[in-house]
Amino acid sequence: MELNTDSLNTDQLQMWIETGIGLVADFAPKVVGVLFIFIIGRFIAGKMGRLVNAAMNRAKVDATLGVFFGNLARYLILTVAALAALEMFGIKTTSIAGILAAAGFAVGLALQGSLSNFSAGVMLLLFRPYGVGDVINAGGSTGEVTELNLFTTVLVPPSGEVITIPNGAIFGGTITNFTPATLRMAAVDVGAAYDADIDKTQGALEAAIAAIPGVQKSQVVLLGLGASSVDYQLRVWVPNDQWIPVHHDVIRAAKYGLEAANIGIPYQTLDVNLIPQG
């Protein structure tokens, strides 16, 4: 008995065509639906991101924070659109959400320090205890703020190096902002010899610092009697931008002022007594 191969090939081809038509009929609406979801989701995500960013700008929130929340809103909507597309193909998103939650928890533990710095950066951007251009003391360093990011703050001290401080170390400590004050005080401690007259010493120091250019107000305070000197503190108030050079000038004027008045500045000495043997 001979097989009709032409009939067999025709039947197989017919079966494949019918199977293909069935698959297209089943999946075509889903594919169209997924494309529709992605197009609409992308449009809404972009629109929402711009709206959030514009709202932050109207509220006068820092530009960095506005961009961050705008992108966050955009990615959240895109994530919802992706989950909706998976649901159309019959993929259960509850299990995916569980996996993502577990992965997020593990990543959160691994990045605990970074997340702490991030949350501190958000709080600094919201409350604005300082801004770019301010001179601050924070995290154990003093300098001008050149960058305020979500994770770090960059300071440049007068010596010129660049200091990057994690925001967590700043927000959890004391922040001193020197910029809002019109005047800043420079204080210099000086010791004078015990045999020098107190009134003469104070007068010489007052005259020395009063002649410094840029000083708005000055004061000489008698601090106490030290181990080897009578201790004074010279206090001058100057504009913020002149604090560093005037601080230098106060030290210089104090030394020259005491020398001109023939008042000694004590320094530590060491007496060594040699005892002869025998």
N, C-alpha and C positions, 0 to 999 in steps of 0.2 A: 504493500500500500504506500503510495507516494503522498508526502505532505505538500500542501500548497503554500510555499514560502511567501508568495506575493500576498496571499490572504492574511498570513500571520504578521507580516510586516505592517500591513495596513491596519490590522487590529491593534497592534502595539502603538502605532502612531496615533490612532484614534484615541487610545487610552491615555497616552501622554498629553494629547491636546486637551482632553476633557479634564485631566488632573490639573494642568496648567491654568485652564479657565476657572476651575474651582478655587485654586490658590489665589488667582488674581481677584476673583469675586470676594474671597474671604478677606484678603489683606489690603486690597486697594483702598477701601474706605478707611482702614486704620492708618495706612500710610498718608493718605490725604489729611486725615484728622491730625496726625502727628505733625505734619508740615504746617497745618493751620495753627496748631498750638504753639509751635516754635516761632512762627512769624508774629502772631499776636503777643506771645510772651516776651519776645525780644523788643517789640514796639513799646509795650507797657513798662518793661524794665528800664529802657532808656528814658522814657518819659518820667517815670517815678524817680530815677536817679537825679535827673535835672531839677525836678521839683523840690526834692529834699535839699539838694545843694543850694538852690536859690532861696529856700526858706531859711537855711543856716546863714546865708549871707545877709538876708534882711534882718535876722536876729543879731547881726554883728558878731557871730561866732567866728573863731579863727578859721581861715581858709583851709588849712590842713584838715581840721576836724570836719568841715563841710564836705570836702571831697571824700573823706573816709566814709561818712554816713551815706552819702550819695551812692558810692560804689557798693556799700553793704546792702542797701535797699535793692539795687539792681541785681546783685548776685542772688539774693533771697528769692526774688521773683523768677529768675531763670531756673533756680533749683526746683521751685514748685512746678514750673512748666515741664521740666525734665521728668519729674515724678509722675505727673499727669500723663505724659507720653508713654511711660512704661506701663501704666495701668491700662492703657488702650490695647496693649499687646498681651494683656493677661498676666503680666509680671507683678507679683505682690510686693508693694513698696514697704509694707510693714517690716518685712525681714531686712530689706535694704536699710530702712531707717534705724533698725536695731544695730546693724553692723556699723553704720556711720556714727551712731551714738557711742558705741564701744570704742571705735577708732578715735573719736573726738575726745573721749575721756582719757585714753592712753596718751594722745598728743598733748592734752592739757597738763597731765602730770609731767611729761617730759619737758614742756615749755613753761613750767610754773613761774620761773623767774622772769621770762619774757612777758608772760601775761600780766604779771605784777607791774612790770615797767610800763606795759601798754595802758593798763587801767590808771596808773599814776599819771601818764602822759595825757590821757583824756581829761582827768580832773584838773591838771595844770592848764590845759587849753580852755577849760570851762571857767575856772575861777580867776585865771590870769594874775597870779601874784607877781609875775614879771613878764616881760616881752623882749623881743629881739631889739638889741641896742641898749638895754638896761645893764647897769653894773650891779652884780649881786654877789653875796656870799652864801653858798649852798653846797652841801655834800662835801664840806671840808676844803673848798676851793673858792677863790675870789677872782672875778673877771667879768668881761663884757659878754653878754649873751649874743652869739652870732647865729645860732640855730636852735629852734625849739621843735623837736620832732615827737612822734608818738611814743618812741622808746627811749630816746636820749635827749640831753641838752648839751650843747657845745658852748664852752666858755673860752675866751682868750684873755689871759691875764696881761698885766703891763709888760711882763718879760717876753711875751710874744708866742709862747707855745700854745698848742691847741689841747684843751682838756675836754674829754667826752665823759659825761656823768650819766649813769642810768637814772631814769626818772623816778624809779622806786626809792633810790637813795636820797633824792631831793624832797619828794613829797612827804616822806616819813620823818623829815627832820626840820630844823629851823631854817627859814629863808629870810635873809636880810637883803632888802632892795635899797641901794643907796641913791638911785636915780630920782625918786620923787622929792627928796629933800633939796632945798635950794642951796644950803650950806652943809658941809661935812667937816667934822672935827678931826684934826690930826693931833695926836698926843705923843709926847716924847718925854721919857723919864731921864732925869739928870741928877747926878750925885755931886755934892760939893764938899770940900774939906771941912772938918769939924772946927778948925781954928778960924774959919772965915765968918765974918759978921752976917747974920741971917738977913737983916734988912738990906745990907749992901749987896748981898748975893741976889736977893729977889729983885732989887732994882736993876742990877746989871742984866738979869735974864729978861725982865720986862722990856727994857730998852732994846735988847737984841732982837726979840721977836716982833716988836712993834714996827721995826724998820723993814720987815720982809714984805715985798710987793705982793698984792693979792689977798693979804690977811684982812678979813672983815672985822674980826673980834679976837682978842687974845686974853689969856689968863695964866698966871703962875700960881700953882698950888703947892703948899708945903705938905708933903705926904707923910713924912715921919723921920725918925732917927734910925738909920741903918747900922749894920755891923761896923762899917768903916767910913760912912758918909752921911751927910744930911741930905735927904732925898726930896727932890722937887719934881713936879710934872708940869711941862709946858703944853698948854692947850691953845690951839688956834683954829678958827673957823674960816674955811675958804670954800669957793665954788667947787662943785664936784669935779669938773674937768681940770682943776689945778691942784687936786689933793696930793698927787704923787710928787710933783716937783716941789711943792711947798713943804711937804713932810721932810724932804731932803734938806731944804733950806733951813728949817727949824733946827735940825741937828747941827748943821754947819754954824748957824748964828749963835747957838748956845755955847759951843766950844770956843769960838773966837771972842764972844762976849765975856766969858769967864777969864780967858787968858788976858784980855785987855784990862780987866779989873784986878789982875794978879790974884785970882782965886783958884786954888788948886782943885784938880779933879782926881779924887783918890782912885787907886787901882790896887788890886790884890798883890801882895808881896809874900814871899816865902823866906823865912829865916832858917838857915841851916847851921846848927851848932855841932862842931866836931869835938868829940871828947878823946883826948890822947890816951892811948893804951899804955899801961905800965906806969 
